[in-house]
Amino acid sequence: MSHHIEGYIYADLLLELARRNPNNLNYALTLVETQKLFQKGQSLVARRPGLFAGAGNGDRKIYDAQGRQSLPGTKARFEGDKATGDVVVDNAYEFHGGVKDFLAQVVKRNSIDDAGMALVGTVHYGRKYNNAFWNGSQMTYGDGDGDLFQTFVIEDVVGHEMAHGVTEHTSSLVYQGQSGALNEHFSDVVGVLCRQYRQKLSAADDSWLVGPGLWTKKVNGRALRDMLNPGTAYDDPKTGKDPQPAHMKDLYTGWSDNGGVHINSGIPNKAFATFARAVGGNAWERPFEIWYATNCGANRVTSKADFKAFVAKSLENCRALHPTLEADLKAAWAAVGL
């Protein structure tokens, strides 16, 4: 498996935030902790018997780190427990349930591993910790510093990070270059569709924003990414400008960001959003059925797939599942230069 242990706010963006906000050490400190997580991998997870065991159907287990940086923390709310009154705990519980329902009802998947693993999450991680991450076994959420970031317990953030786990258990897309951008792209798709599914938003009605509510009012930004309009999600002296390209002619080819895994995901993001809106109705139905088959099904891409390989495989699955949509899919890929 290709474990994704970097965080929702990726290292290069944290570095940029630290550079632009030298009087706020939280971004530099979160960057250091993010790098430690990447190096440690799953070894940082406490080996407690039964931690990830559920009843075989993705039971929710929400813990509270109480400002410390140890996992999983103190039990806060488990499957079937009543609301705690802590908005962060209760939102995490609800959003974990949303991912569970989305996987079960939309793609008939029994939790992240398709074997009913418990959906474990830890909230209130660290002090003013500016990130959320999936470490290969569980979700973890910082509270944000209240300066640039106001919360990380957001519905599509939860879905995004957990979808990395689904990819680990299926195509295992290598987290580098175009295969890594596809890894990030699939997580953005799942995160946004979890929101659309839970709120019953059609492809035409949703904003297609990734992480709305992430930034505070001090930031000129709507979200972390915009699937319909990559490169427009934020633009502020405190953050810099959203770097995502919307077309292959602007593909990032440098070495930063693991070869542009977060940057270049804007290209397939736009293709999927464009395709879903052209098809109309609910994006979690026919459009996502094709995408899920392409990343997770029997006729899925290999772990080192590039954009062209994903395009080819998506067209194969489209012809097999929904042949009448092939023209719309080809047009969506062509619109981003693929």
C-alpha angles and dihedrals in degrees: 000000000000102000117212107212104151105095140245089276099055124221098254092053091048089052090052091049091050090051094049095043105042093162092060110070094184093089094052091045092049089049091054091048091047090055091049090052092051091051096045097044115178093345090087091066113099109244097229115161111250096009094130097028116109132168087283093271107084102274115199118242115181118186132187118225089192093216095311127114100232126107140266095359129191122338109263110163129351132187110304096011120133122253114283100210090241101117093206093051093045094046091050089051092050095045093047086053089050091056091046091052093044093054094043099044102032103039101011091241120153100224126304097315095036087240100086101264113178116260100234122188135174120203132190090038112177128334114302088339109182103210151058125212148178109222099190094275112038146009123254128191132195120204096234124236097267090235103083101351123051103177143349098196093094123143098241093040088059092047092045096054095043090050088064085065091052090051090049089057095046126024093001091208109207111250097236136087119335095346088054091048088053088050090054092042094054089050091051090050093051093044094052093043091051086059093045092048096048094044093038093236119164122223088258095049102048124088093224088221119150110219104001108183093031097109124063122236088264090074127074093226141110099198142327093273139005114214095196095044110025114198096032105081096099140001118174137136088240094055109019121229128310102264100202119128120218097203139041091244087070096043112150109238102177129110098248121103091027088298095320102308094154095030100051095041085086090077099061088034090062091045093055095045091047091048093047093050091048091052091046129202119061117357092206090065121059100355094050093042087063093045094047091050089050096052103026111016134090091272095048134143122267122254093261097046118147126206094273092052091050091049092051093047093046090054091050091052092044091055090048097045108024111006094173089067096057095099092051091048093049090049092051092052091045090053089064095042099264 
